[in-house]
Amino acid sequence: MKFIIVLALAGIVAALGSAGVFMLRKRDPGAPATAHMARALAVRVGLSVALFAFILFSYWMGWIQPTGIPAGR
């Protein structure tokens, strides 16, 4: 379970990094620069939503449990 979550987080960070590279890369005048960056950011958002849904599903199936740390201490 931890491996899947770490893998998804690594994918999210990689998509964010590639969007930053596309944003900072020098490009030809008149070339569409935002298409690659927008696609990388869309992948990041999709991975984030999928990870959140997977964590909720895992909790619902009983694969993960809350730790029981008391709140407010």
C-alpha positions in Angstrom: 0.0 0.0 0.0 2.8 2.4 0.9 4.6 1.6 -2.3 1.5 2.6 -4.4 1.1 5.9 -2.5 4.8 6.8 -2.8 4.8 5.9 -6.5 1.8 8.2 -7.1 3.4 11.0 -5.1 6.6 10.6 -7.2 4.5 10.8 -10.4 2.8 14.0 -9.1 6.2 15.6 -8.4 7.6 14.5 -11.7 4.6 16.0 -13.6 5.0 19.2 -11.7 8.7 19.3 -12.5 8.1 18.7 -16.2 5.6 21.5 -16.2 8.2 23.8 -14.7 10.8 22.7 -17.3 8.3 23.4 -20.1 7.6 26.8 -18.6 11.2 27.8 -18.3 12.5 26.3 -21.5 13.4 28.8 -24.3 11.2 28.3 -27.3 10.9 29.5 -30.8 9.0 32.7 -31.3 5.4 32.0 -32.2 5.5 28.4 -31.0 2.8 27.2 -28.7 4.5 26.8 -25.3 1.6 26.3 -23.1 0.3 23.1 -24.6 3.0 20.9 -23.1 2.9 22.7 -19.8 -0.9 22.5 -19.6 -0.8 18.8 -20.4 1.7 18.2 -17.6 -0.4 20.1 -15.1 -3.5 18.2 -16.2 -1.6 14.9 -15.6 -0.6 16.2 -12.1 -4.2 17.1 -11.2 -5.5 13.7 -12.5 -2.9 11.8 -10.5 -3.8 13.8 -7.4 -7.5 13.1 -7.7 -6.8 9.5 -8.5 -4.6 9.2 -5.4 -7.2 10.8 -3.2 -9.9 8.5 -4.6 -7.6 5.5 -4.1 -7.0 6.4 -0.4 -10.7 6.8 0.2 -11.4 3.5 -1.5 -8.7 1.8 0.5 -10.2 3.1 3.8 -13.7 1.9 2.7 -12.3 -1.6 1.9 -10.5 -1.8 5.2 -7.0 -2.0 3.6 -5.8 1.0 5.7 -6.8 2.0 9.2 -6.6 5.3 11.1 -3.7 5.5 13.5 -5.7 6.5 16.5 -3.6 9.6 17.3 -5.8 11.8 19.5 -6.5 15.2 18.0 -6.2 18.3 20.1 -3.3 17.4 22.4 
